[in-house]
Amino acid sequence: MNRISSQPADRLRLVPPDGGRRPGPPALVLVAHGSRDPRALRTVRALLDEVRALRPALPVHLGHIELNAPLLPDTLAALGDTPSVLVPLLLGRGYHVKQDIPEMAAAAPGHARVAAPLGPHPLLVDTLYDRLTEAGWPLAPREAERRTSAVVLAAAGSRDPDSAADTRRTAHLLADRLGVPVIPAYASAATPTVDTAVRALTARGRHRIAVASYFTAPGRFATECAAKSPWLASAPLGAHPSMARLIVHRYDRALSTPVRTAA
């Protein structure tokens, strides 16, 4: 009888105190701005699917700054004390990256790191290039075509000078890739406008001017900027495989960067 009763205790001693489970990776929370355009939410969800396919074992969630559910504070509240990395679906440094998202992360019940914004980065240029070629940009333009071609990189705009610097950096990278001038222009809050950039390029003898949509998803700004193109306009960045790779890269970099603590 003693031998039989001791068997359950022996088995219990073979099980580690934590049940043998290793803690999973921190959740990746993709932080989108939010939009009244229903195409934006569909695009972001498709991008989430791309990220999940790229990293199946990684828990991936969505939170919006405004306008769409789930809002970021609600997503973080639902995660509870689960650690997370917030990856902004934003293309440069600005108010949301510097203020809004860190404040929401600080108020989260669990430990939440904030990754860098997506731009600037060569993977964004890969996406921009593919979107331009999909719209009709020649894969192997002749030299005569290069001399008369140019691109306006149309972005949302921000009053933060760091945001403008990030957009200019992307424009330089895209110009190197295409071999033609690329001028950044903005839908709001900054100059030049798309119209002004087109006129400036036309004055320089550039008559084949494309507008590259530097927006993560369709919306009012993207539509308005595309309509001002005198030649062709590319689609927003959207659920491109390079975008998914960039999101995972920002997540990994945030985890590998030591957390700064106050002195």
Secondary structure, 3 states (H helix, E strand, C coil): CHHHHHHHHHHHHHCCCCCCCCCCCCEEEEEECCCCCHHHHHHHHHHHHHHHHHCCCCCEEEEECCCCCCEHHHHHHHHCCCCEEEEECCCCCCHHHHHHHHHHHHCCCCCEEECCCCCCCHHHHHHHHHHHHHHCCCCCCCHHHHHHEEEEEEECCCCCHHHHHHHHHHHHHHHHHHCCCEEEEECCCCCCCHHHHHHHHHHCCCCEEEEEECCCCCCHHHHHHHCCCCCEECCCCCCCHHHHHHHHHHHHHHHHCCCCCCC
